[in-house]
């Protein structure tokens, strides 16, 4: 397998505690609160850490994500925005 092209090799999935979910939102945002409930549930079930970032406190995040909040990142890559699907997030964290 050492000579096999990287596109044909499967990566071993990261352990749940090595993953990170980031919720980017703002205060008093009902969609952000809904997203947080889904994230809290899935991350608690799987043992995945998560964090929340506030676009009102970070100009770069504000400029990048203002029209999409809430935005969910998985390991730093955008997973979804506006609404979080529990099954889709769970699948992303377990594959």
Secondary structure by P-SEA (a helix, b strand, c coil): ccccccccccccccccccbbbbbbbbcccaaaaaaaaaaaaaaaaabbbbbbbbccccaaaaacccccccbbbccccccccccccaaaaaaaacc
